[in-house]
């Protein structure tokens, strides 16, 4: 039976103002960036439920029973506020379960968690990711910064493996260049398998009965350019990480 993965995040809406002399008009677009990661895991036999940001606020599980339907949870480019501020709380001051605490308890009780880089994971743009001050930080192998943690590299920078790890078996030492990543600090118990500019790129940890992993760059453009997303080892990398997490 295939293992089930919940992928939360990886979506955005853009609203653009076009000014043409005296006149102006507006356009809007909804986009997602999950297709490369989702396809990689599905090729590896995983059943992936994609929950975009605008749905996660209300539909991400509120109970352990619901969350335990999944063998692993992936947080990718989704800010902590999306889980901390359900509409019942923000609009009507109703008490709801803290889903960041729930994710921590899920890992400690045997669940698997992966955080993937982006403008709203880890600390993110203007530190709006806000994961540092949540219980999720307790079950990540890296320390999230309290300031804007984006390391932008428009020239490209090359991640490299620095330690053997079964999750990365068969992956070349050098990865394709990435255009940025979230800067983090490895915890003492972390196994840092790959680095980028001497910062953690891929790291692993064991917490309670469960496991966690981080990949500090994006799984899709813009930080992950086409040569990364179309890399011949792209699928194998994500499958290896998920296989280790859910083993």
C-alpha positions in Angstrom: 0.0 0.0 0.0 1.4 3.4 -1.0 2.4 5.8 1.8 0.4 9.1 2.0 2.1 12.5 2.0 0.5 15.9 2.8 2.1 18.7 0.9 1.0 22.1 2.2 1.9 25.4 0.6 3.4 26.0 -2.8 0.7 28.4 -4.2 0.2 32.1 -4.6 -2.1 34.7 -6.1 -0.8 37.8 -7.9 -2.7 41.0 -8.6 -1.1 43.4 -11.0 -1.8 47.0 -11.9 -1.1 48.0 -15.5 -0.7 51.7 -16.1 -0.9 52.9 -19.8 -0.7 56.7 -19.8 -4.0 58.1 -18.5 -5.6 54.7 -18.1 -5.0 51.7 -15.9 -6.4 48.2 -15.5 -5.8 45.1 -13.3 -5.1 41.5 -13.9 -4.9 38.6 -11.4 -3.4 35.1 -11.6 -3.3 32.0 -9.4 -0.2 29.9 -9.7 1.3 26.8 -8.0 4.8 25.3 -7.8 4.1 21.8 -6.5 4.2 19.8 -9.8 7.9 18.9 -9.8 8.0 17.7 -6.2 4.6 16.0 -6.4 5.6 14.1 -9.6 8.9 13.0 -8.1 7.2 11.5 -5.0 4.4 9.9 -7.1 7.0 8.3 -9.3 8.4 6.8 -6.1 5.1 5.3 -5.2 3.8 7.9 -2.8 0.2 9.2 -2.7 0.5 13.0 -2.5 -2.3 15.3 -1.3 -1.6 18.8 -2.3 -3.1 21.5 -0.1 -2.4 25.0 -1.5 -2.0 27.9 0.8 -5.4 29.4 0.4 -7.0 26.1 1.5 -4.5 25.2 4.2 -5.7 27.8 6.6 -9.1 26.0 7.0 -8.3 22.5 5.8 -5.0 21.5 7.3 -5.8 19.0 10.0 -6.8 20.2 13.4 -6.6 16.8 15.2 -4.0 14.1 15.6 -6.4 11.6 14.2 -6.7 13.6 10.9 -3.0 14.2 10.7 -2.1 10.6 11.3 -3.8 9.7 8.1 -0.6 10.8 6.5 2.8 9.1 6.8 4.6 12.4 6.2 3.9 16.2 6.1 5.8 18.6 3.9 5.7 22.3 4.6 6.9 24.2 1.5 6.6 28.0 1.1 3.8 28.3 3.7 4.0 30.7 6.6 3.3 29.8 10.2 0.5 32.4 10.3 -1.5 30.3 7.8 -1.8 27.6 10.5 -1.9 29.9 13.5 -4.7 32.1 12.3 -7.7 30.1 11.1 -10.6 32.4 10.2 -12.6 31.3 13.3 -9.8 32.7 15.5 -8.9 35.8 13.4 -12.5 36.9 12.6 -14.5 35.7 15.6 -11.9 35.2 18.4 -12.8 31.5 18.7 -10.2 29.1 20.3 -8.9 26.5 17.9 -6.2 23.8 18.3 -2.6 25.1 17.7 -1.6 23.2 14.6 2.1 24.0 15.1 1.9 22.2 18.4 0.1 19.4 16.6 2.8 19.0 14.0 5.5 18.8 16.8 3.4 16.1 18.7 2.8 14.2 15.4 6.6 14.0 14.8 7.4 13.0 18.4 4.8 10.2 18.2 6.3 8.8 15.0 5.3 11.0 12.2 7.7 12.4 9.5 8.2 16.1 8.6 10.0 17.9 5.9 10.4 21.7 5.5 11.4 22.9 2.0 12.8 26.4 1.5 11.0 29.4 0.1 10.0 33.0 0.8 7.6 31.9 3.6 9.2 28.8 5.1 12.0 29.0 7.8 12.1 32.7 8.4 11.6 33.9 4.9 11.1 37.3 3.4 10.9 40.1 6.0 11.0 37.2 8.6 7.3 36.7 7.8 7.6 32.9 7.7 7.7 33.1 11.5 8.5 29.4 12.1 11.2 30.1 14.7 8.7 30.9 17.5 6.5 27.9 16.9 6.7 24.3 18.3 7.7 23.1 14.8 11.1 24.6 15.5 11.5 22.0 18.2 11.4 19.1 15.7 13.6 20.6 13.0 17.3 19.7 12.6 18.2 23.4 12.1 17.6 26.6 14.0 15.4 29.1 12.1 16.7 32.6 12.2 14.6 35.5 13.6 15.5 37.9 10.8 15.0 37.7 7.0 17.0 34.6 6.2 17.0 34.7 2.4 20.4 34.3 0.7 19.8 35.5 -2.8 22.3 34.3 -5.4 21.3 35.7 -8.9 24.7 34.4 -10.1 23.9 30.8 -8.9 25.6 28.9 -6.1 26.5 25.2 -6.0 25.3 22.9 -3.1 27.6 20.0 -2.3 27.3 16.8 -0.2 29.6 16.7 2.8 28.6 13.5 4.5 27.3 10.1 3.5 23.6 9.5 4.2 21.4 6.7 3.0 18.8 9.3 1.8 21.3 10.6 -0.8 22.8 7.3 -2.0 23.6 7.6 -5.7 23.4 11.4 -5.7 26.5 13.2 -7.1 28.6 15.3 -4.8 27.7 18.5 -6.7 24.1 19.6 -7.2 23.0 22.0 -10.0 23.3 25.6 -9.1 20.5 27.2 -7.1 19.6 30.9 -7.1 19.0 31.2 -3.4 18.2 29.5 -0.1 17.1 30.0 3.5 20.1 30.5 5.9 19.8 28.3 9.0 22.0 27.0 11.8 22.5 23.3 12.3 21.5 22.0 15.7 24.1 19.8 17.6 22.1 16.6 16.9 21.6 17.3 13.2 23.1 15.3 10.4 24.0 17.8 7.7 24.4 15.8 4.5 24.8 18.7 2.1 25.8 22.4 2.4 25.5 25.5 0.3 28.0 28.3 1.0 28.8 26.4 4.3 25.2 26.7 5.4 22.9 23.6 5.8 21.3 22.6 2.5 20.0 19.1 3.4 19.9 18.1 7.0 18.2 15.3 9.0 17.1 14.8 12.6 15.4 12.2 14.8 12.9 13.5 17.4 11.0 11.2 19.8 9.7 8.4 17.6 9.7 10.4 14.5 12.1 12.0 11.9 12.4 15.3 10.2 14.4 16.7 7.3 15.0 20.1 5.7 15.9 21.2 2.2 16.7 24.9 2.4 16.2 25.8 -1.2 12.9 25.7 -3.2 11.5 22.7 -5.0 10.5 24.9 -7.9 11.4 28.2 -9.6 12.6 30.8 -8.9 15.3 29.5 -6.5 15.3 26.2 -8.2 16.0 27.0 -11.9 15.1 24.7 -14.7 18.4 22.9 -14.6 17.7 21.9 -11.0 14.1 20.9 -11.5 15.0 19.0 -14.7 18.2 17.4 -13.2 18.4 13.7 -13.8 18.7 13.1 -10.0 15.9 15.5 -9.0 13.3 12.7 -8.5 15.8 10.4 -6.8 16.8 13.1 -4.3 13.3 13.7 -3.1 12.4 10.0 -3.1 15.5 9.2 -1.1 14.7 11.8 1.5 11.1 10.6 1.8 12.1 7.0 1.9 14.3 7.8 4.9 11.7 9.8 6.7 9.0 7.2 6.4 11.2 4.1 6.8 
